[in-house]
Amino acid sequence: MPDTAAHVASGKVRELYALDHESLLLVATDRISTFDVVLPTVIPDKGRVLTGLSAFWFARTSSICPNHLIGLRPDGRSTECRRLEMLPLECVVRGYLAGSGWKDYCRTSAVCGHRLPPGLLESSSLPQPIFTPSTKAASGHDENIDRAQAAELIGEEQLAGVERASLDLYGFAAAYARERGIVIADTKFEFGIDGEGRIVLADEALTPDSSRFWPLDEYRPGGPQPSFDKQFARDYCERIGWDKQEPGPDLPADVVEGTRARYVEAFGRLTGLAFEDYIDDPGVVLR
Ligand code: Q0Z
């Protein structure tokens, strides 16, 4: 924990601190959530993996869209970032039909106003990636909205900007990850506006917590796909018959170790770096 910074906000698995008027510290903890519940057991290094991955993508996508990254702390889990005026919109891009997208398609043949061809299966790839914005509903759950509703929230011009940036970022990252054996089925970006009125990518980006990562070698459309990172934990929770209400179960050591190994595996595949080298010097992901 930083010693001088004021606490600003808590997420399920992250903490946000103020450094000064212009900057914030985003700290990724080792907490894990599954079925929307934070489990009592931590996954060692999970926060470092997610921080390193996010910074890796920021460094590689800054020509597509500027981002909030200032630098990484030596702990590898803390990101110093520019303080922005955040847009009240979750910018989701879907390349595959999963989760609420699959549910909406089954009911309406459309997702957030995008009409889709008939005959798609659960987890099918889409003819092209679609931008499906959502908002934080009062329930705490995200609520899919169409383009008109999104425009009411942030205006047509800003909407066109974040849509273009989201599709371009996803297109780059999904192609990159697929070559390394990871399907990024969908992802959620958060953008803010800087002092000059520019759209800036913020928060975490293209991590397994903000995206669905699937192992490419097990990809079989026609049903749900295993999660690259959380499948061991989910399987354990199902096996013991947990009712998915608070509190979640403790995870046994082998499930913790298997889950940690999957996070480290994703880090290695995507960055091409040994995770130990990141621990030694987080700056390696930025070069
Ligand atoms: C991100 C969140 C977390 C709780 C605010 N660069 C930025 N400028 C202004 N605000 C934010 C950012 Cl990243 C910002 N969140 C999400 C993160 C804990 C909530 F770690 N909220």
py3Dmol code that shows the C-alpha trace and the ligand (Angstrom):
import py3Dmol

protein = """\
ATOM      1  CA  MET A   1       0.000   0.000   0.000  1.00  0.00           C
ATOM      2  CA  PRO A   2       1.316   3.490  -0.836  1.00  0.00           C
ATOM      3  CA  ASP A   3       2.176   5.461   2.320  1.00  0.00           C
ATOM      4  CA  THR A   4       1.287   9.060   1.395  1.00  0.00           C
ATOM      5  CA  ALA A   5      -1.557   8.689  -1.099  1.00  0.00           C
ATOM      6  CA  ALA A   6      -5.232   9.185  -0.220  1.00  0.00           C
ATOM      7  CA  HIS A   7      -7.598   6.365  -0.948  1.00  0.00           C
ATOM      8  CA  VAL A   8     -10.109   7.339  -3.662  1.00  0.00           C
ATOM      9  CA  ALA A   9     -12.047   4.200  -4.552  1.00  0.00           C
ATOM     10  CA  SER A  10     -12.202   0.446  -4.142  1.00  0.00           C
ATOM     11  CA  GLY A  11     -13.103  -1.984  -6.888  1.00  0.00           C
ATOM     12  CA  LYS A  12     -13.765  -5.670  -6.340  1.00  0.00           C
ATOM     13  CA  VAL A  13     -10.112  -6.511  -6.869  1.00  0.00           C
ATOM     14  CA  ARG A  14      -8.398  -3.106  -7.234  1.00  0.00           C
ATOM     15  CA  GLU A  15      -7.760   0.031  -5.229  1.00  0.00           C
ATOM     16  CA  LEU A  16      -7.389   3.598  -6.436  1.00  0.00           C
ATOM     17  CA  TYR A  17      -5.351   6.317  -4.669  1.00  0.00           C
ATOM     18  CA  ALA A  18      -4.731   9.995  -5.372  1.00  0.00           C
ATOM     19  CA  LEU A  19      -1.085  10.982  -5.824  1.00  0.00           C
ATOM     20  CA  ASP A  20      -1.700  14.659  -6.630  1.00  0.00           C
ATOM     21  CA  HIS A  21      -4.218  16.739  -8.597  1.00  0.00           C
ATOM     22  CA  GLU A  22      -3.049  15.376 -11.930  1.00  0.00           C
ATOM     23  CA  SER A  23      -2.256  11.763 -11.123  1.00  0.00           C
ATOM     24  CA  LEU A  24      -3.610   8.599  -9.547  1.00  0.00           C
ATOM     25  CA  LEU A  25      -2.222   5.265  -8.402  1.00  0.00           C
ATOM     26  CA  LEU A  26      -4.106   2.184  -9.575  1.00  0.00           C
ATOM     27  CA  VAL A  27      -3.230  -0.871  -7.479  1.00  0.00           C
ATOM     28  CA  ALA A  28      -4.161  -4.372  -8.624  1.00  0.00           C
ATOM     29  CA  THR A  29      -4.538  -6.727  -5.667  1.00  0.00           C
ATOM     30  CA  ASP A  30      -4.282 -10.528  -5.779  1.00  0.00           C
ATOM     31  CA  ARG A  31      -8.004 -10.888  -5.075  1.00  0.00           C
ATOM     32  CA  ILE A  32     -10.013 -12.979  -7.536  1.00  0.00           C
ATOM     33  CA  SER A  33     -13.723 -12.834  -8.253  1.00  0.00           C
ATOM     34  CA  THR A  34     -15.778 -15.599  -9.773  1.00  0.00           C
ATOM     35  CA  PHE A  35     -19.524 -15.752 -10.399  1.00  0.00           C
ATOM     36  CA  ASP A  36     -19.471 -12.063  -9.308  1.00  0.00           C
ATOM     37  CA  VAL A  37     -18.184 -12.865  -5.808  1.00  0.00           C
ATOM     38  CA  VAL A  38     -14.710 -12.026  -4.474  1.00  0.00           C
ATOM     39  CA  LEU A  39     -13.243 -15.198  -2.983  1.00  0.00           C
ATOM     40  CA  PRO A  40     -11.523 -15.224   0.436  1.00  0.00           C
ATOM     41  CA  THR A  41      -8.379 -16.795  -1.062  1.00  0.00           C
ATOM     42  CA  VAL A  42      -5.883 -14.682  -3.036  1.00  0.00           C
ATOM     43  CA  ILE A  43      -3.944 -15.811  -6.118  1.00  0.00           C
ATOM     44  CA  PRO A  44      -0.306 -14.802  -5.517  1.00  0.00           C
ATOM     45  CA  ASP A  45       1.000 -12.445  -8.236  1.00  0.00           C
ATOM     46  CA  LYS A  46      -2.355 -12.086  -9.995  1.00  0.00           C
ATOM     47  CA  GLY A  47      -2.253  -8.314  -9.502  1.00  0.00           C
ATOM     48  CA  ARG A  48       1.270  -8.143 -10.917  1.00  0.00           C
ATOM     49  CA  VAL A  49       0.321 -10.184 -13.976  1.00  0.00           C
ATOM     50  CA  LEU A  50      -2.659  -7.943 -14.728  1.00  0.00           C
ATOM     51  CA  THR A  51      -0.706  -4.739 -14.142  1.00  0.00           C
ATOM     52  CA  GLY A  52       2.135  -5.956 -16.370  1.00  0.00           C
ATOM     53  CA  LEU A  53      -0.212  -7.076 -19.141  1.00  0.00           C
ATOM     54  CA  SER A  54      -2.133  -3.827 -19.098  1.00  0.00           C
ATOM     55  CA  ALA A  55       1.092  -1.787 -19.262  1.00  0.00           C
ATOM     56  CA  PHE A  56       2.376  -4.040 -22.065  1.00  0.00           C
ATOM     57  CA  TRP A  57      -0.735  -3.249 -24.134  1.00  0.00           C
ATOM     58  CA  PHE A  58      -0.551   0.470 -23.290  1.00  0.00           C
ATOM     59  CA  ALA A  59       3.019   0.568 -24.588  1.00  0.00           C
ATOM     60  CA  ARG A  60       2.086  -1.245 -27.798  1.00  0.00           C
ATOM     61  CA  THR A  61      -1.124   0.608 -28.618  1.00  0.00           C
ATOM     62  CA  SER A  62      -0.208   4.231 -27.903  1.00  0.00           C
ATOM     63  CA  SER A  63      -0.132   4.985 -31.649  1.00  0.00           C
ATOM     64  CA  ILE A  64      -3.719   3.691 -31.918  1.00  0.00           C
ATOM     65  CA  CYS A  65      -4.926   5.684 -28.912  1.00  0.00           C
ATOM     66  CA  PRO A  66      -3.099   7.692 -26.216  1.00  0.00           C
ATOM     67  CA  ASN A  67      -3.430   6.204 -22.707  1.00  0.00           C
ATOM     68  CA  HIS A  68      -3.212   7.245 -19.060  1.00  0.00           C
ATOM     69  CA  LEU A  69      -0.006   5.357 -18.206  1.00  0.00           C
ATOM     70  CA  ILE A  70       2.716   7.423 -16.540  1.00  0.00           C
ATOM     71  CA  GLY A  71       4.770   4.581 -15.120  1.00  0.00           C
ATOM     72  CA  LEU A  72       4.909   1.368 -13.102  1.00  0.00           C
ATOM     73  CA  ARG A  73       5.983   1.209  -9.465  1.00  0.00           C
ATOM     74  CA  PRO A  74       8.775  -1.238  -8.536  1.00  0.00           C
ATOM     75  CA  ASP A  75       6.177  -3.472  -6.800  1.00  0.00           C
ATOM     76  CA  GLY A  76       4.846  -4.391 -10.268  1.00  0.00           C
ATOM     77  CA  ARG A  77       1.212  -4.050  -9.159  1.00  0.00           C
ATOM     78  CA  SER A  78       0.863  -0.261  -9.043  1.00  0.00           C
ATOM     79  CA  THR A  79       0.334   1.976 -12.069  1.00  0.00           C
ATOM     80  CA  GLU A  80       0.878   5.717 -11.870  1.00  0.00           C
ATOM     81  CA  CYS A  81      -1.594   7.289 -14.241  1.00  0.00           C
ATOM     82  CA  ARG A  82      -2.906  10.604 -15.461  1.00  0.00           C
ATOM     83  CA  ARG A  83      -6.112  11.723 -13.807  1.00  0.00           C
ATOM     84  CA  LEU A  84      -8.830  12.082 -16.441  1.00  0.00           C
ATOM     85  CA  GLU A  85     -12.486  13.025 -16.666  1.00  0.00           C
ATOM     86  CA  MET A  86     -13.888   9.524 -17.091  1.00  0.00           C
ATOM     87  CA  LEU A  87     -16.683   8.928 -19.600  1.00  0.00           C
ATOM     88  CA  PRO A  88     -19.776   7.224 -18.077  1.00  0.00           C
ATOM     89  CA  LEU A  89     -19.677   4.412 -20.634  1.00  0.00           C
ATOM     90  CA  GLU A  90     -18.218   0.921 -20.702  1.00  0.00           C
ATOM     91  CA  CYS A  91     -16.801   0.478 -24.206  1.00  0.00           C
ATOM     92  CA  VAL A  92     -17.241  -3.216 -24.948  1.00  0.00           C
ATOM     93  CA  VAL A  93     -16.038  -4.837 -28.173  1.00  0.00           C
ATOM     94  CA  ARG A  94     -17.151  -8.359 -29.043  1.00  0.00           C
ATOM     95  CA  GLY A  95     -15.491 -10.550 -31.626  1.00  0.00           C
ATOM     96  CA  TYR A  96     -17.333 -13.700 -30.460  1.00  0.00           C
ATOM     97  CA  LEU A  97     -20.801 -14.444 -29.070  1.00  0.00           C
ATOM     98  CA  ALA A  98     -20.612 -15.010 -25.318  1.00  0.00           C
ATOM     99  CA  GLY A  99     -22.209 -13.874 -22.082  1.00  0.00           C
ATOM    100  CA  SER A 100     -24.910 -11.217 -22.414  1.00  0.00           C
ATOM    101  CA  GLY A 101     -24.197 -10.932 -26.161  1.00  0.00           C
ATOM    102  CA  TRP A 102     -25.159 -14.567 -26.690  1.00  0.00           C
ATOM    103  CA  LYS A 103     -28.262 -14.136 -24.466  1.00  0.00           C
ATOM    104  CA  ASP A 104     -29.368 -10.999 -26.367  1.00  0.00           C
ATOM    105  CA  TYR A 105     -28.775 -12.737 -29.729  1.00  0.00           C
ATOM    106  CA  CYS A 106     -30.905 -15.738 -28.696  1.00  0.00           C
ATOM    107  CA  ARG A 107     -33.798 -13.459 -27.753  1.00  0.00           C
ATOM    108  CA  THR A 108     -33.581 -10.823 -30.510  1.00  0.00           C
ATOM    109  CA  SER A 109     -31.082 -11.852 -33.248  1.00  0.00           C
ATOM    110  CA  ALA A 110     -29.275  -8.623 -32.357  1.00  0.00           C
ATOM    111  CA  VAL A 111     -26.742  -7.295 -29.829  1.00  0.00           C
ATOM    112  CA  CYS A 112     -26.925  -3.626 -28.825  1.00  0.00           C
ATOM    113  CA  GLY A 113     -28.648  -2.743 -32.094  1.00  0.00           C
ATOM    114  CA  HIS A 114     -26.280  -4.798 -34.295  1.00  0.00           C
ATOM    115  CA  ARG A 115     -28.414  -7.216 -36.316  1.00  0.00           C
ATOM    116  CA  LEU A 116     -26.533 -10.477 -36.709  1.00  0.00           C
ATOM    117  CA  PRO A 117     -26.899 -13.297 -39.246  1.00  0.00           C
ATOM    118  CA  PRO A 118     -29.064 -16.287 -38.295  1.00  0.00           C
ATOM    119  CA  GLY A 119     -27.546 -19.594 -37.225  1.00  0.00           C
ATOM    120  CA  LEU A 120     -24.725 -18.333 -35.017  1.00  0.00           C
ATOM    121  CA  LEU A 121     -23.771 -20.658 -32.153  1.00  0.00           C
ATOM    122  CA  GLU A 122     -22.734 -19.851 -28.623  1.00  0.00           C
ATOM    123  CA  SER A 123     -19.066 -18.701 -28.844  1.00  0.00           C
ATOM    124  CA  SER A 124     -19.213 -18.305 -32.665  1.00  0.00           C
ATOM    125  CA  SER A 125     -16.918 -15.653 -34.070  1.00  0.00           C
ATOM    126  CA  LEU A 126     -18.851 -12.664 -35.450  1.00  0.00           C
ATOM    127  CA  PRO A 127     -18.622 -11.623 -39.127  1.00  0.00           C
ATOM    128  CA  GLN A 128     -16.770  -8.584 -37.752  1.00  0.00           C
ATOM    129  CA  PRO A 129     -16.170  -7.259 -34.227  1.00  0.00           C
ATOM    130  CA  ILE A 130     -19.004  -5.107 -32.875  1.00  0.00           C
ATOM    131  CA  PHE A 131     -19.004  -2.173 -30.447  1.00  0.00           C
ATOM    132  CA  THR A 132     -21.576  -2.878 -27.707  1.00  0.00           C
ATOM    133  CA  PRO A 133     -21.438  -0.121 -25.076  1.00  0.00           C
ATOM    134  CA  SER A 134     -22.929  -0.587 -21.632  1.00  0.00           C
ATOM    135  CA  THR A 135     -23.534   1.461 -18.509  1.00  0.00           C
ATOM    136  CA  LYS A 136     -23.208   0.698 -14.846  1.00  0.00           C
ATOM    137  CA  ALA A 137     -26.804   0.066 -13.837  1.00  0.00           C
ATOM    138  CA  ALA A 138     -28.075   0.738 -10.296  1.00  0.00           C
ATOM    139  CA  SER A 139     -27.924  -3.039  -9.673  1.00  0.00           C
ATOM    140  CA  GLY A 140     -24.144  -2.840 -10.060  1.00  0.00           C
ATOM    141  CA  HIS A 141     -24.429  -4.971 -13.181  1.00  0.00           C
ATOM    142  CA  ASP A 142     -23.620  -3.535 -16.595  1.00  0.00           C
ATOM    143  CA  GLU A 143     -26.585  -2.905 -18.850  1.00  0.00           C
ATOM    144  CA  ASN A 144     -26.193  -3.114 -22.625  1.00  0.00           C
ATOM    145  CA  ILE A 145     -27.373  -0.005 -24.467  1.00  0.00           C
ATOM    146  CA  ASP A 146     -27.749   0.889 -28.134  1.00  0.00           C
ATOM    147  CA  ARG A 147     -25.965   3.626 -30.059  1.00  0.00           C
ATOM    148  CA  ALA A 148     -28.692   6.217 -29.486  1.00  0.00           C
ATOM    149  CA  GLN A 149     -28.594   5.726 -25.710  1.00  0.00           C
ATOM    150  CA  ALA A 150     -24.787   5.928 -25.743  1.00  0.00           C
ATOM    151  CA  ALA A 151     -24.958   9.183 -27.729  1.00  0.00           C
ATOM    152  CA  GLU A 152     -27.307  10.647 -25.119  1.00  0.00           C
ATOM    153  CA  LEU A 153     -24.684   9.926 -22.462  1.00  0.00           C
ATOM    154  CA  ILE A 154     -21.524  11.301 -24.106  1.00  0.00           C
ATOM    155  CA  GLY A 155     -22.594  12.987 -27.359  1.00  0.00           C
ATOM    156  CA  GLU A 156     -22.279  11.844 -30.993  1.00  0.00           C
ATOM    157  CA  GLU A 157     -18.758  13.146 -31.548  1.00  0.00           C
ATOM    158  CA  GLN A 158     -17.229  11.583 -28.456  1.00  0.00           C
ATOM    159  CA  LEU A 159     -19.123   8.366 -29.165  1.00  0.00           C
ATOM    160  CA  ALA A 160     -17.689   8.154 -32.679  1.00  0.00           C
ATOM    161  CA  GLY A 161     -14.210   8.677 -31.183  1.00  0.00           C
ATOM    162  CA  VAL A 162     -14.421   5.958 -28.536  1.00  0.00           C
ATOM    163  CA  GLU A 163     -16.079   3.543 -30.963  1.00  0.00           C
ATOM    164  CA  ARG A 164     -13.266   3.951 -33.505  1.00  0.00           C
ATOM    165  CA  ALA A 165     -10.584   3.652 -30.787  1.00  0.00           C
ATOM    166  CA  SER A 166     -12.256   0.592 -29.221  1.00  0.00           C
ATOM    167  CA  LEU A 167     -12.572  -1.284 -32.509  1.00  0.00           C
ATOM    168  CA  ASP A 168      -9.000  -0.441 -33.532  1.00  0.00           C
ATOM    169  CA  LEU A 169      -7.549  -1.450 -30.138  1.00  0.00           C
ATOM    170  CA  TYR A 170      -9.492  -4.718 -30.101  1.00  0.00           C
ATOM    171  CA  GLY A 171      -8.558  -5.510 -33.713  1.00  0.00           C
ATOM    172  CA  PHE A 172      -4.867  -5.096 -32.961  1.00  0.00           C
ATOM    173  CA  ALA A 173      -4.882  -7.003 -29.673  1.00  0.00           C
ATOM    174  CA  ALA A 174      -7.141  -9.868 -30.784  1.00  0.00           C
ATOM    175  CA  ALA A 175      -4.966 -10.577 -33.843  1.00  0.00           C
ATOM    176  CA  TYR A 176      -1.802 -10.381 -31.730  1.00  0.00           C
ATOM    177  CA  ALA A 177      -3.171 -12.683 -29.007  1.00  0.00           C
ATOM    178  CA  ARG A 178      -4.602 -15.241 -31.451  1.00  0.00           C
ATOM    179  CA  GLU A 179      -1.122 -15.780 -32.915  1.00  0.00           C
ATOM    180  CA  ARG A 180      -0.019 -16.615 -29.372  1.00  0.00           C
ATOM    181  CA  GLY A 181      -2.820 -19.094 -28.736  1.00  0.00           C
ATOM    182  CA  ILE A 182      -5.239 -16.856 -26.846  1.00  0.00           C
ATOM    183  CA  VAL A 183      -8.670 -15.845 -28.144  1.00  0.00           C
ATOM    184  CA  ILE A 184      -9.781 -12.476 -26.799  1.00  0.00           C
ATOM    185  CA  ALA A 185     -13.498 -13.089 -27.208  1.00  0.00           C
ATOM    186  CA  ASP A 186     -14.519  -9.660 -25.971  1.00  0.00           C
ATOM    187  CA  THR A 187     -13.114  -6.814 -23.922  1.00  0.00           C
ATOM    188  CA  LYS A 188     -14.164  -3.705 -22.054  1.00  0.00           C
ATOM    189  CA  PHE A 189     -12.334  -0.391 -22.390  1.00  0.00           C
ATOM    190  CA  GLU A 190     -12.785   2.700 -20.273  1.00  0.00           C
ATOM    191  CA  PHE A 191     -11.868   6.099 -21.670  1.00  0.00           C
ATOM    192  CA  GLY A 192     -11.399   9.516 -20.173  1.00  0.00           C
ATOM    193  CA  ILE A 193     -10.877  13.029 -21.494  1.00  0.00           C
ATOM    194  CA  ASP A 194      -7.632  14.861 -20.758  1.00  0.00           C
ATOM    195  CA  GLY A 195      -7.062  18.585 -20.187  1.00  0.00           C
ATOM    196  CA  GLU A 196      -6.806  19.148 -23.940  1.00  0.00           C
ATOM    197  CA  GLY A 197     -10.119  17.402 -24.660  1.00  0.00           C
ATOM    198  CA  ARG A 198      -8.496  14.300 -26.113  1.00  0.00           C
ATOM    199  CA  ILE A 199      -9.881  10.787 -25.737  1.00  0.00           C
ATOM    200  CA  VAL A 200      -7.462   8.761 -23.578  1.00  0.00           C
ATOM    201  CA  LEU A 201      -7.554   5.025 -22.815  1.00  0.00           C
ATOM    202  CA  ALA A 202      -7.639   4.518 -19.025  1.00  0.00           C
ATOM    203  CA  ASP A 203      -8.156   1.944 -16.308  1.00  0.00           C
ATOM    204  CA  GLU A 204      -6.882  -1.566 -17.113  1.00  0.00           C
ATOM    205  CA  ALA A 205      -6.854  -2.745 -20.706  1.00  0.00           C
ATOM    206  CA  LEU A 206      -6.933  -6.143 -22.393  1.00  0.00           C
ATOM    207  CA  THR A 207      -6.406  -8.166 -19.225  1.00  0.00           C
ATOM    208  CA  PRO A 208      -8.228 -11.393 -18.392  1.00  0.00           C
ATOM    209  CA  ASP A 209     -10.259  -9.432 -15.776  1.00  0.00           C
ATOM    210  CA  SER A 210     -11.507  -6.915 -18.369  1.00  0.00           C
ATOM    211  CA  SER A 211     -11.864  -9.473 -21.173  1.00  0.00           C
ATOM    212  CA  ARG A 212     -12.782 -13.068 -21.935  1.00  0.00           C
ATOM    213  CA  PHE A 213      -9.559 -14.950 -22.685  1.00  0.00           C
ATOM    214  CA  TRP A 214     -10.046 -18.438 -24.176  1.00  0.00           C
ATOM    215  CA  PRO A 215      -7.368 -21.034 -24.960  1.00  0.00           C
ATOM    216  CA  LEU A 216      -7.299 -21.257 -28.787  1.00  0.00           C
ATOM    217  CA  ASP A 217      -6.409 -24.970 -28.796  1.00  0.00           C
ATOM    218  CA  GLU A 218      -9.675 -25.783 -26.967  1.00  0.00           C
ATOM    219  CA  TYR A 219     -11.880 -23.399 -28.953  1.00  0.00           C
ATOM    220  CA  ARG A 220     -15.056 -25.219 -30.115  1.00  0.00           C
ATOM    221  CA  PRO A 221     -18.066 -23.050 -30.981  1.00  0.00           C
ATOM    222  CA  GLY A 222     -21.455 -24.495 -29.976  1.00  0.00           C
ATOM    223  CA  GLY A 223     -21.196 -24.062 -26.218  1.00  0.00           C
ATOM    224  CA  PRO A 224     -19.473 -22.070 -23.492  1.00  0.00           C
ATOM    225  CA  GLN A 225     -15.654 -21.966 -23.626  1.00  0.00           C
ATOM    226  CA  PRO A 226     -13.273 -22.589 -20.733  1.00  0.00           C
ATOM    227  CA  SER A 227     -11.774 -19.421 -19.278  1.00  0.00           C
ATOM    228  CA  PHE A 228      -8.008 -19.235 -19.856  1.00  0.00           C
ATOM    229  CA  ASP A 229      -7.368 -18.063 -16.299  1.00  0.00           C
ATOM    230  CA  LYS A 230     -10.347 -18.792 -14.041  1.00  0.00           C
ATOM    231  CA  GLN A 231     -11.481 -22.247 -15.158  1.00  0.00           C
ATOM    232  CA  PHE A 232      -9.800 -24.182 -12.304  1.00  0.00           C
ATOM    233  CA  ALA A 233     -11.399 -21.905  -9.726  1.00  0.00           C
ATOM    234  CA  ARG A 234     -14.819 -22.086 -11.431  1.00  0.00           C
ATOM    235  CA  ASP A 235     -14.652 -25.886 -11.743  1.00  0.00           C
ATOM    236  CA  TYR A 236     -13.759 -26.172  -8.056  1.00  0.00           C
ATOM    237  CA  CYS A 237     -16.668 -23.900  -7.081  1.00  0.00           C
ATOM    238  CA  GLU A 238     -19.068 -26.046  -9.160  1.00  0.00           C
ATOM    239  CA  ARG A 239     -17.610 -29.323  -7.841  1.00  0.00           C
ATOM    240  CA  ILE A 240     -18.234 -28.451  -4.188  1.00  0.00           C
ATOM    241  CA  GLY A 241     -21.780 -27.292  -4.975  1.00  0.00           C
ATOM    242  CA  TRP A 242     -21.334 -23.677  -3.817  1.00  0.00           C
ATOM    243  CA  ASP A 243     -24.642 -21.753  -4.211  1.00  0.00           C
ATOM    244  CA  LYS A 244     -22.752 -18.708  -5.649  1.00  0.00           C
ATOM    245  CA  GLN A 245     -23.949 -16.485  -2.804  1.00  0.00           C
ATOM    246  CA  GLU A 246     -21.614 -14.611  -0.427  1.00  0.00           C
ATOM    247  CA  PRO A 247     -19.338 -15.700   1.078  1.00  0.00           C
ATOM    248  CA  GLY A 248     -17.398 -17.607  -1.560  1.00  0.00           C
ATOM    249  CA  PRO A 249     -15.422 -20.744  -0.664  1.00  0.00           C
ATOM    250  CA  ASP A 250     -11.727 -20.887   0.218  1.00  0.00           C
ATOM    251  CA  LEU A 251      -9.701 -22.351  -2.629  1.00  0.00           C
ATOM    252  CA  PRO A 252      -7.411 -25.338  -1.902  1.00  0.00           C
ATOM    253  CA  ALA A 253      -3.681 -24.986  -2.591  1.00  0.00           C
ATOM    254  CA  ASP A 254      -3.697 -26.980  -5.851  1.00  0.00           C
ATOM    255  CA  VAL A 255      -6.466 -24.790  -7.309  1.00  0.00           C
ATOM    256  CA  VAL A 256      -4.568 -21.645  -6.229  1.00  0.00           C
ATOM    257  CA  GLU A 257      -1.352 -22.948  -7.818  1.00  0.00           C
ATOM    258  CA  GLY A 258      -3.096 -24.030 -11.037  1.00  0.00           C
ATOM    259  CA  THR A 259      -4.834 -20.669 -11.329  1.00  0.00           C
ATOM    260  CA  ARG A 260      -1.634 -18.729 -10.665  1.00  0.00           C
ATOM    261  CA  ALA A 261       0.127 -20.802 -13.339  1.00  0.00           C
ATOM    262  CA  ARG A 262      -2.540 -19.863 -15.913  1.00  0.00           C
ATOM    263  CA  TYR A 263      -2.125 -16.130 -15.205  1.00  0.00           C
ATOM    264  CA  VAL A 264       1.649 -16.442 -15.510  1.00  0.00           C
ATOM    265  CA  GLU A 265       1.162 -18.491 -18.702  1.00  0.00           C
ATOM    266  CA  ALA A 266      -1.002 -15.765 -20.260  1.00  0.00           C
ATOM    267  CA  PHE A 267       1.618 -13.165 -19.314  1.00  0.00           C
ATOM    268  CA  GLY A 268       4.401 -15.189 -20.946  1.00  0.00           C
ATOM    269  CA  ARG A 269       2.476 -15.993 -24.120  1.00  0.00           C
ATOM    270  CA  LEU A 270       1.352 -12.421 -24.710  1.00  0.00           C
ATOM    271  CA  THR A 271       4.448 -10.479 -23.681  1.00  0.00           C
ATOM    272  CA  GLY A 272       7.060 -13.050 -24.766  1.00  0.00           C
ATOM    273  CA  LEU A 273       8.760 -12.318 -21.425  1.00  0.00           C
ATOM    274  CA  ALA A 274       9.578 -14.486 -18.420  1.00  0.00           C
ATOM    275  CA  PHE A 275       7.390 -13.370 -15.503  1.00  0.00           C
ATOM    276  CA  GLU A 276      10.470 -13.441 -13.190  1.00  0.00           C
ATOM    277  CA  ASP A 277      12.060 -10.760 -15.390  1.00  0.00           C
ATOM    278  CA  TYR A 278       8.984  -8.591 -14.819  1.00  0.00           C
ATOM    279  CA  ILE A 279       9.256  -9.129 -11.042  1.00  0.00           C
ATOM    280  CA  ASP A 280      12.921  -8.047 -11.206  1.00  0.00           C
ATOM    281  CA  ASP A 281      12.106  -4.949 -13.246  1.00  0.00           C
ATOM    282  CA  PRO A 282       8.494  -4.112 -14.232  1.00  0.00           C
ATOM    283  CA  GLY A 283       9.852  -1.716 -16.874  1.00  0.00           C
ATOM    284  CA  VAL A 284      10.609  -4.683 -19.175  1.00  0.00           C
ATOM    285  CA  VAL A 285       7.028  -4.657 -20.487  1.00  0.00           C
ATOM    286  CA  LEU A 286       7.389  -1.063 -21.696  1.00  0.00           C
ATOM    287  CA  ARG A 287      10.450  -1.584 -23.904  1.00  0.00           C
TER     288      ARG A 287
END
"""
ligand_1 = """\
21
Q0Z
C -10.815 4.550 -12.682
C -11.723 2.075 -10.470
C -10.045 1.071 -9.076
C -12.137 1.516 -8.163
C -11.813 6.144 -11.602
N -6.948 7.679 -15.151
C -8.083 7.832 -14.407
N -8.556 9.062 -14.185
C -9.669 9.241 -13.441
N -10.355 8.236 -12.920
C -9.956 6.947 -13.111
C -8.792 6.719 -13.872
Cl -8.184 5.160 -14.172
C -10.792 5.911 -12.510
N -11.783 4.036 -11.909
C -12.164 2.635 -11.783
C -10.455 1.592 -10.303
C -10.876 1.021 -8.016
C -12.564 2.053 -9.383
F -8.806 0.625 -8.946
N -12.400 4.987 -11.258
"""
view = py3Dmol.view(width=600, height=400)
view.addModel(protein, "pdb")
view.setStyle({"model": 0}, {"cartoon": {"style": "trace"}})
view.addModel(ligand_1, "xyz")
view.setStyle({"model": 1}, {"stick": {}})
view.zoomTo()
view.show()
